[in-house]
Amino acid sequence: MPENIEFQSEGVTLRGWLFLPEGRGPHPAVAMAPGFNSVKEVFLSYQFPRVFAEAGLAVALWDHPTCGDSDGEPRRELDPLRQQRGYRDAITYLAGRPEVDPERIGIWGTSYSGGHVLAVAAVDRRVRCVVSQAMTVSGRDNMVARHTPARLAELQAAFAADRLGRMRGEAPVVVPAFAQDSDTMRQQELLPAEHRVNWRNEITLRSWELYNEYEPAAFIDRICPTPLLMIVPTADSMTPSVDALAAYQRALEPKALLTVPGGHYSVYIDQFEATSAAARDWLVTHLGPTGP
């Protein structure tokens, strides 16, 4: 069973789990967090961390600020830069654990956090390798692809009204994160009840404003010389495959690409064995084995 952990980030407490492999260590380690409006129990739960821990990696998996078991207000406000700093503080936390080798820490992210790890690896040289899966490449491009010009104009007006209301002391506007007929909601309904315990289909409206501003792959060329693995489902329309493949072309060596069939959620379900094995092997290759 994993150990319950908590650490400080941006003045709030983030909570999650630490998976430790067998042996004394010091172990190489990986920091990993959920995707858009997700929590550690959903999809990730014990799947990916267990694969990594069985290969000799210590794994920290936590809830983003304002989500799940972590603190932060307003609840379920998805601030991508704040979530990035959560990754960097998780690296610091891992580096301070006696079971972990602070010189051998990698990061893994998926969907929204798949974008976060690109941005973190581009600036934080403590990161020894990175795995980015089904990643967000451009929030703005995704918003343009998903909405008509008229709907985008409506959203901009709503963002402005929400800002004004907040300045007056009103509560933030809260909206559904996903449409009821979306692939995300269909996948949630298939999960066991214990995997949905901390999850709610709502976020602040400002989360979409922040998403619209987010360009995590803008400096993907700066990840070099940190080894980068990108895992891309070829029929992904949520975080478009074509954008991911174009971003991969901009990245510099050392890098590797794994494409798998299916849509956005295939990486967690029918392609899980392929995606988890590729990530495990990349991390172990570039972080090295557990020490004596």
N, C-alpha and C positions, 0 to 999 in steps of 0.2 A: 504494500500500500504506500502511496506517496505521503510525504510529510507536508502538513499545512505550513505555509510560509506567509510572511508579510514584509514589505519594505516601503520606504518613503519615496515619493516622487512628486515634485511640484507642490509640496506641503500637504499631500494626502497619503493615506495608507492604501497600497495596492496589495491584494491578497490572491494567493494561488496555491499551487502544489509544486513540490520538489521531488522528482524521481531520481533516486540514486541507484547506480548499478552495483553489482556485487564487487567485493574487493575493497582494499584500503584506500586506493587512490594514491596521489591526486588524480582526479578524473578530468578529461576534457569535458566541456559543457556546452549546452546550447540553450539560448533564450528564445522562447516562442510564445506568441499570443494569438487570440482569435481574430476573425475577420470582422466585417461590417455588422454592427449591432449584434455581435455574437458574444457568447460567454464560454468559459473553459469547458463546460459540460457538453456543449453542442458540437457535434462532429469530432472535435479534437479528443475530448474526454481522455480515455486511456489509450487511444489507438496509436497515434504517432509517437507520443512520449514513451510508450512501452517498447515500441520497435527500437527507438534510439537508446533507451536505457539498457535493453538486452544486448546492444552492441558495445556497451561500455561507456556511454555518455551520461553525464548528469544532465537533467532537464528541468528548467524552470518554466512553468506554464502559469500565467496569471490572467486576471480580468483587467481590462483597460480601466482607466479612471472613469468614474460615474456609472460603471457597468457591473453587473453581477455582484460578487462579494466585495469588490473594491469600493472605497469611499469616493467622494467627489460630488459636487453639485454644479448645475442642475443635473438630475439623474438622466442618464442615457443621452447626454450631449456628446456627440462623437467628434472630438477635436483631433484631427490627424497629427498635428504637431505635438500636442500634449501626449498622444499615444506613442509617438516616436521617442519622446523624452522618457516615457515609461520603459521602452526598450533599453535606453542607455542607462537608466537607473537599475534595471534588472541585471545588466552586465556588471555594474558596480557591485550589486548585491552578490552575484555569483562569485566575483573575484575575491570577496571577503569570506567566503565559506571555506573552511579548512579542507573539505573534501575535494575542492575544485582547484585545478591548475589555472591561475589567472592569466597565463599567457596563451591559453588554448580555449578560447570561447568563441563560438559561432552563433549565428542568428538564423531563424527560420520564420517565415511569414506566409500567410495565405490570404487571397482575396484582398481586402483593404490592407491588412497587415503585410501582404505580399508586396504592396507598394511601400509601406513603412520601412521594410528591411532594405530596400534599394536605397532609400534616402539616408538611412542610418549608416549603412556600409560605405556610402560615399564620403562621409565626414568623420566617422569614428574609427580610428586606426587600431583600436583594441580588437575590433572584429577580425577574426582570422579566416572565416569563410562565411558565405551567405547562401541560403536557399530561399528562392522566391517562387511561389506557386500560385497559378491562376490569378495573377497580380493586377491590381489597379495601376494603370499607367498614367492616365490623365482624367481627373475628375471632370474637368470642363468638357472634354470631348465626349465622355460618357453621358453627361447631362444633355448636350446638344443632340446626341444620337437618340436619346430616350424621349425627348419632348419636342413638340412643335414650337416654332418661334412665338406663337401666341401664349402657349403655356409657360415658356421661359420668362416672358414678360410678366405674366401673372405671378410667377415665383419671385421675381425681383421685387415686385411691389409688396408681396407678402414678407420678404426679408426686411424691407425698409420699415413696414408697419410693426414687425416684431421687435426690431431695434428700438423704435420709438416707445413701444410698450414697456420694454425692459428698463429704459431710462426713466420711465414714470414709476417704476417699482412694481409693474405687473408681472405675473408669472410668465415664464417662457411659453410660447406656443408649442404644443406637442402634436405630432402627426404620426400616422402609421409609417413604419419603416418599409414595409413591403405590402403590395396589393394582395388581397385575399386569394386571388386566382393566380398568383405568381408561383414560379418554380420553388422559390424559397419557402413559401408557406406550405406547399405540397410536401416538401422534404421534411419540414418541421413536424408535420402531422404523422410522418412515418417513424419518428424517433420515439424510443421508450420515454415514459413520463419522467423518469429520473434524469434524463438528458435535457429536459426543458424546465427544470425547477427554477432557475434564475433568469429565464428568458422572457421578455415581453416584446410584442410587436409594436413598439413605439419609440420614437426618438424626438428630440427637440427639432423644431423647424430650422434652427440655426445650424444643425448638423449638415443639412443639405447646402446651406450657404457655404460652409467650410469645405464641403466636398467639392463644390463648384470651383473653388480656388486652388484645389490641391493638384500638384504636378510632381509626384514622387520620382518619376523617371527623368526629370529634367537634367539631372547631372549623373546619369547612369555611367557615363564614361569615366567618372572620377572614382568608381569603385575599385578599379585597377590600382594596385596589384592584388587586391583581395580576391580570392577565387569565388566566382559567381556561378551558381546553377539556377537556371530558370526552367520551371515545369509548366507547360502550357497545354491545356485541353484544346483541341483543334476546332471544336464547334462551340466555343464559349461566346455567347452574345452578351453576357452580363458584364464581364471585363474582357472586351473583344480580343480574340486571338490575334487578329491582324495587328493591333496596337502592340501587343506583347512581342510579337515576332519582329516588328520594326524596332522596338526598344532594344531587343537582343542584338540586332545588327549594330546599334550605336555603342554597345558595351565593348570594352577592350578585353583582351586576354589577361589572365586565364579565365575562361568561361566555358560552360557547357549548356546544351539545350536538350531537354526531354520533351517530346510531344506525345500526348496520349489521346486516343479517340474520346469523343463525348463532349458534353457541355460543362458548365461551370462546376457542377457538383460531382462530376465523374471522378475527380481527383480524390474524393473522400469515400466513394462507394465502390463502383465496379472497377475502378483503376487504382484502388488503395494499395494493393500489393506492389504495383509498379512504382507508384509515386513515393510511397514510404521507403521502399528499398533503394531507390535512386537517391533520395535525400540522405538516408542512413549512410550509404556508401560514400557520398560526397563529404559528409561531415567527418566520418571516420578517416578517410584518406587525408583530409587536410588538417584535422586536429590531432590525429595520432592516437595511439592506444593509451589505456590507463597506465599510469606509472607504477613502479614497484611498491 
